[in-house]
Amino acid sequence: MAKLAFIVGWIGATALGVAPFIINTTEGKILAIIGLALLLLQATYNRCYNLVLLNITGIAGYIYALYF
């Protein structure tokens, strides 16, 4: 399980690293949501609950930005 959390974390970090360059598009916001969701899984596995809260807040913010 640790290996999976590690891989998912790197995929999420990569998605979040690319997203700012296209954040003004719908795809950029979706990529940011996906990246945060993947990092959320890693943060939950590692019991970093402050990061869990931060990721959930970020996901909510990008969903809000998509629709409003």
Secondary structure, 3 states (H helix, E strand, C coil): CHHHHHHHHHHHHHHHHHHHHHCCCHHHHHHHHHHHHHHHHHHHHCCCHHHHHHHHHHHHHHHHHHHC
